[in-house]
Amino acid sequence: MADKKTMEKYADLALRTGVNLQDNQALMINAPIEGADFTRIVARKAYEMGAKDVHINWSDDELTLLKYENAPDEVIGHFPEWKVKLHDMYAEDGAAVLSIRSTNPDLLKEIDSARVAMANKASAQAMKNFRQYTMNDRITWSIISIPTGDWAQKIFPGKAREDAVESLWDAIVKIVRVDRDDPVAAWDEHNKTLETAREILNRKKYQKLVFKAPGTDLEIGLPDGHIWKGGLAVSEQGTPFNPNMPTEEVFSLPHKYGVNGTVASTKPLNYGGNLIDGFTLTFKDGQVVDYQAEQGEETLKHLLDTDEGARRLGEVALVPHESPVSQSGLIFYNTLYDENASCHIALGKAYPTNLEGGAGMDNNQLDQHGVNDSLTHVDFMIGSEKLDIDGILEDGTTEAVFRNGTWALDVKGG
C-alpha cells in the first residue's frame, strides 16, 4: 500500500486535474472494493472541495466471477434498469464521473466468451444514453487506476502479493506524476506539450496516415474536418478536464470507409476479463475482412461481431515510444496504461468531438462525414520502436510523422 500522503496527492490530482470537480457539483465514483481506502480519501477530499454528493458504485472481481459461473444466461444477458436510471440521473444533474479501473486481466479466462460478449453487449445497449454524455464531453469524466492484488501479480508474477502491489504503486505514482512536488503543475506542463502536438497535426490536415512496421502495412484515411485532440478536454460547460490519467496520446478519428491494409497488435488486449494477444486484422474499405489471434481468437470474434460498427475503426492515436509508460518496461494488461505506451487504434464508436461540429450532428450526419458508430469502443496497441508513420497532405505530398516509434515532426519546438 502506498503511504497516506501519496494517496492524498493522487486523490487530489484525480479531482482537480482529472474531473476538475466544481463547487456544489455531484461526483460519481466507480471503484473496486479492494481500493476502498483510497476511494474513501477521494470521497472525503471531494466533500472538502465542495461536492454536494458523492456516490460510489462498488465492484468486486470475486463476486463478478461468481455471477458468471452461476447465473443463468437470462441474467447475464440483462442489464438492470435501475443502473441505467442511476447513471442517467447523475449525468442529467451534471455530475463528474471518476472511474477507477483495476480489474484482474485473467478474471474471466475460464468463462465462455459468448457469455462475456452477451453481458458486454447488454451493458453497451442499456448505457447508450449515458455514453453520449461522456463521448460528447457533456460532463467531466476521468479514468485512473490503482493497484489491486491480482492485477499486480499479473504484472509482477515472481513477487508475493504485497510486494507486487507495492511495486505497482511505485510504477503508477511515477507515471501519473504523483511523485512530483506539485503534480497538478506537472500535469499543466504536460498538457501544454500535448496541445503543441495536436495543434501541429490540426494545421497539417493530413488526408491519410500510412503505418508500417513488422506485420503492419495500414492506410488510414481521415475525414474532412477531423480534429486532433489529446490531454486536456473541455466540457460543454467550459470546464477543462483530463479524461485519462495517464495520457500520452494525441488522437483523432479515421474515416469509417477509408481504412485499408493489415495491422498487427504489439501488446496484449484485456477485453472483458480475457486476454487477446498476437492478433492481426485486415481491412478493406474500412471494414475488418479477416482476422487471427494467437490467444483469445474466439473473444476477438465476439468483439468484432458486437455490431456492424465493431468491425470499423473509431480512433487513431499517436504515442511516442519514449512515453513514461513505455519506458517503465512493463506490460500492464490494462488498456488505460498500455495504450499510453504505444500508438493505438480503436474498434467501434468514434468520438463525435473529433469532427468539426460533430457533437451537434445526428447519426445520419455523422455517417455522411465518415464517423463510425457502434455499441463498443475498444483500443488496441500497434506501436513499437519499429513503427514508421507517413502523413499524406492535401496536395498528395508525403512526409514523415513518426520514425522508429517516435515523432519525426518537431512537436517539442512547435
N, C-alpha and C positions, 0 to 999 in steps of 0.2 A: 504494500500500500504506500502511495506517495504521502509525504508529510502533509499536515493540515495546511501549512502556509502555501504549499504548491497547489493543493486542491482549491484553496481560496482564490489564488491568482487565476487558475484555469476557469473557475466558475465565473469570476468577474469578466474575464475575456469573452467567454461564451455569451454573456448577457449584454456587454457593452459593444463589442465588435461583431459578434455573431448575429444575434437577433436585434441588437440595438434597442433594448426594452425601454419603452417610454413611460412616463408617469401616468398612473391610472389606466394602464393597459393590462389586459389579462395575458397570462402565459400558460401554454400547454406544453408539457414535457413528456416525451415518450422515452422510457428508461428501463433498463434491465434491473430486476430486483437485486442482482448481485452488486449493483452500483448504488445501493440505497444511501450509503454515507455521503457520497459525492452529490447525489441528487438532492438530498436534504440541504446541503450547503448552497446549491444553486437556488433552491426554493427560498431559503432564508435571505439570501442576497437580493433576490427578485423583490421580495416584500420590502426590504430596506431601500430599494431603488424606487419604490412607489407603485409596484404592481398591485392591482385591485384584487387579483385572484390568481392562484397558481394551482393548476390541475395536473396530476400525474397519471399517465397511462402506463401501468407497470407491465412488464413482460418477464417470463421465466422460461428459459430454454427447456428445463426438465418437464414442466407442465405442457409446453408446446409439443414435445416429443411424445408424451403420454397420450395426448389427444390424437396425434397422427397414428399412433399404434393401436388405439382402441375405439375411436369414434367411427360410426358408420359414414358412408360416402355422403349421405344427405346432410350430415352435419359439417363434414369437411368442405363440401361444396356450397355452403351457405354462409354469408357474411351478415352478422346481426344488424338489424335496422337501427337499434339503439346506438351502436357505434357510429353509424353514418350520421345520425342526428347530433350526436355529441360533437363530432368534428365540425360539422356544418355550423352548429351553434356558435362555437368559438371563432370560426373563420368569419362568420357574419358580424361578430362583435369586434372584429379587427384584432384578434389576439395574435401574439407572436407564438411561433411553434419551434421548439427546440427538440431535436431527435438525437438520442444517444445510441448509436448503433455499435453493438459489441457482441454479435451472435457467434456462437461456435460454428466455424466453417463446415464441420463434419456432422452437424446436428442431425440431419435427415438423410444421411448416406444410405441407411438401410431401409428407408421408406420408399414405396413405389413412387417413382417420379410422376406418374399420372395423377396420384392423389395430391402431390405438391402443386402440380400445374393447375389442378381443379381449384384448389384453395387460392392460389395466386390470381387466377382469372376472376373468381368471385369477388375477391377483395378489390381488384382493379375496377371492375364494373360498378361496384357499390360506392366506391370512393371517387368516382369520376368528377363529381361536382367540387369536392374538396381539393382535388388535384388542380383544378382550374385556378384556385386561389394561390397555390404555390408556384405553378409553372408560368403564371402570368404576373407574378410578383405583386399580387393584390394585398398580400400580407407579408410581414417579415418572417423569415424562417431560416434555420441553420441546422446543419448536421455535424456532430462531433462524435468522438469515440473515447471510451475509457477502457482500461484492461479488464477482462474477466478471465477466470482461471483456464477454462477450456481453450479459449481463443489464444491466450498467451502461450499455452503449452503446444499449440499447433505451430506457432512461430518459433518457439524455443523448445523443441521436443526432448532435448537432453537434460533439461532442468526440472527441478522439483517445482510443484505448482506455485508456491510462494515466491521462489526465485524468478520463475518465468514472468509472473505478474510484475515484480519489481523491475525486471529488465524491460518489459513492455512500457511500463510507466516512464522509464528513463528515455526510451525512444520517442514516445508521444510528446513528452514535455519539450524535448529539443525541436521536434518537427513543427509543433504549433507555436513555437517561440515563447513558451511559458517560462523558459529558463532565463529570459532576458529580464533586466531590471524593470523595464516598463513594456510588457507585452503588447499593450494597446498601441503605444507609439511605434513599436516594431512592426505591427500589422499595418499601421498607417503608411509607413515607408514601403512595405511590401506591396500594398495595394497600388501605390504610385508606379512601381515598376511594371505591374501587370497592366495598368492603364496605358503606359507608354507603348507596350507591345500591341495592345488591341487597337490603339489609335493608328499605329503604323499599318496594321493589316486593314483597317477600315479605309485608309487612304488608298491602299493598293487596289481594292475592289477586284480581287482575282476572280476569274471566271471558273477556274478549275484548280485543284491541287492534285499532284501526282505523287503517290507514296511508293517508294521502292526499298526493299530490304529482303533478306533471305525468306523466301516463301510468300513475299508480298509484292504485287505489282497492281496497284489500285488507283483508279482515276475517280476523283470525287468532284462533281460539278456543284457549283454554288449558285443559289438563286439570285436574280437581280434584287438589289435592296437588302441583301443579307447584312447582318451586323455581328461583329466580333465583340464578345463580352468576356469578362474574367475578373476575378477578385470581387471588388465592391459592386453590389447591385443596389437599385433604388426602388422602393415600393411605390405603389400608386399614390400613397400619401406623401411621397417625397422623403421617406426615411431611408438613409443608406444602411446596408447590412451585408454580411458575408454569408452566403448560403452554405458554403462548405469550409470547414476548418479541419485539416489543412486544405489549401488550394494553391496550385502552382500552374493552372491552366488558363489559356485563353481559348474560347470556343465559339463556334457558330453552327449553322445548320446546313447539311447537304441538300441538294435538290433531290427530292424523293425519286425522281425518274432519271437522275443523271449520274448514277454510280455504276462503274464497270470494272471488272477485273477480280483478282483474288487477293485476300488478306489473311495473314497468319497471326494468331494470338501469340503474345510474348510473356504473358503471366496467367496463372490460373484465375478463373472467374468463379466466384462464390455466388451461386444463384439459388435462392430458395433453400438454403441449407445443404446444397450439393455442390461439388466442385466440377467444373468443366475445364479441361486442360488440353493443350496441344491441338487446338482446333483451327480449321480453315473454313472460310466462307467464300463462295464465288458469286459475284453479282453480274446481272445483265439488265441494263435499263433500270437500275435502281433496286432490283429485287434479288434476293438470295435464290439461286437456282441449283446450288449444290453445296454440300457441307460435309465435314467429317471431323471426328474428335478422337483423340487417344484415350480420353477419360470423360465420362458423362455424356456420351453422344445421344442417349435417349433423353436426358434432361435438356440438351440443346434442341432436340427435335420438338419437345413440348414448348420450349420458349418460342421457337420460330412459328409454331402453329397456334400461338395465342390468338392472333387475328391477322388479317392481310397486312396491316401496317408493321407487324413484328418482323417481317422479312425485309423491311426497308430501314434506312438509317435516319435518325433524328438528331444526331450530334456529331461533330468532328472537333476534336480538342488537341491543342498543341502544348506539349510539356517538354522542356529540355531535360536531357538525361542527367544533368548535374543538379536536378532539384534535390532538396534535403531528403525527401522520401527515398529517391533513388540512391542517393549517396549513403543512406543508412545501411545498404546492402541486404535489407530484409525483404522477404515476400510476406505481406500482411494477410493475404487471403481475405481481404476486406476491401471492397471497391473504393470506398472513400479514400483510403490510403494508397492502394496500388494504382488507381487512376491518376494520382498526382505524382507518380514516379515515372509516368510513361505517356506518350501520345496515345490517344484512345478515340474510339468511335462508339456510338450507341445505337443499338437496335431499338426501333419503336418511335414513340412520340417525340416530336421536336418542340423546343421552347418557342412559342409564338413571338416572344420578345426579341428573338434573334432575327426578326424581319422588320423592316421599317413599316410601322403601322400595324404589325401583326397582332398585337394584343387586342385591337379593336375589330379584328376580322372574324367572320363566322367560318365554319368548317369548309364550306364550298369555296370561299375566297382564299383561304389558306391553301387548299388543294390546288387551286389555279396558279398559285405562286410557287408550288413545289414543296410545300411544307407538310411533312408526314404527320399522320395521326395514328394513334394506337392506344390500347389499354396499358401497354408496357413501355418502359424506358430502361434499358439495361446497357451500361457501359462495359466495354472490354478493352484490354490493353493490347496495343500493336506496336509500341515504340521500343527502341533499344539504341545502343550506341552505334548500330549499323544502319539506322534508318536515314534515308535521304528524302527530302520533300522539295518538289519544284512547284512554283506558282505560275499559272498561265494568265497573263494580263489581257485586258480587253482587246488590245491590238494584236494578240497572238504571241507576243514576246514571252519567252520562258526565263524565269530567274530562280536562283536558289533561295529557298526559305529555311530549310534545315540541311545540315550536312553532318554526318556521323553522330546523329542523335541530338544535335544542339542547333541553336539559331545561327543561320547564315546572314540574317538581317541584323542591323545594328539596333537591337531593341533597347540596349542599355544607354546608348548615346542619343536615342530618339531620332 
